[in-house]
Amino acid sequence: MATATRRLLPTLLRTLAGTGHAGAVRGLATEKAVGAAAVVGSHTAKWMQDTSKKSPMELINEVPPIKVEGRIVCCEGDKNPALGHPIEYICLDLDAPAVCKYCGLRYVQDHHH
């Protein structure tokens, strides 16, 4: 989590600082960013505490790779656009399953030889 916090902190600072003067806003923005990082950390920790439930990553990894006939697949995350994610076109030229960067679904090219 520390790495994620370090990576997100500059972006949060820029966002929270807005158009105000950097010196006047810096203390307040840093305080808000650290608070936001704590919320993100506690949200992630919620999934890690209860070991009887599977994490979202474990659940998506249980879905077998989806076989596709073509070289390119279009992933929307769900058949209902309101529940999905932005469309991602994924190239399936490699032998290893290709993974959607939004939802984690895996796709492989189904070779008919």
URGI-V205549 format. One record per residue. RES is the residue in one small letter. SS is DSSP state (helix for helix, strand for strand, loop for the rest). Layout:
BEGIN
{{RES,SS} {RES,SS}}
END
This chain:
BEGIN
{{m,loop} {a,helix} {t,helix} {a,helix} {t,helix} {r,helix} {r,helix} {l,helix} {l,helix} {p,helix} {t,helix} {l,helix} {l,helix} {r,helix} {t,helix} {l,helix} {a,helix} {g,loop} {t,loop} {g,loop} {h,loop} {a,helix} {g,helix} {a,helix} {v,helix} {r,helix} {g,helix} {l,helix} {a,helix} {t,helix} {e,helix} {k,helix} {a,helix} {v,helix} {g,helix} {a,helix} {a,helix} {a,helix} {v,helix} {v,helix} {g,helix} {s,helix} {h,helix} {t,helix} {a,helix} {k,helix} {w,helix} {m,helix} {q,helix} {d,loop} {t,loop} {s,loop} {k,loop} {k,loop} {s,loop} {p,helix} {m,helix} {e,helix} {l,helix} {i,helix} {n,helix} {e,loop} {v,loop} {p,loop} {p,loop} {i,strand} {k,strand} {v,strand} {e,loop} {g,loop} {r,loop} {i,strand} {v,strand} {c,strand} {c,strand} {e,loop} {g,loop} {d,loop} {k,loop} {n,loop} {p,loop} {a,loop} {l,loop} {g,loop} {h,loop} {p,loop} {i,loop} {e,strand} {y,strand} {i,strand} {c,strand} {l,loop} {d,loop} {l,loop} {d,loop} {a,loop} {p,loop} {a,strand} {v,strand} {c,loop} {k,loop} {y,loop} {c,loop} {g,loop} {l,loop} {r,strand} {y,strand} {v,strand} {q,strand} {d,loop} {h,loop} {h,loop} {h,loop}}
END
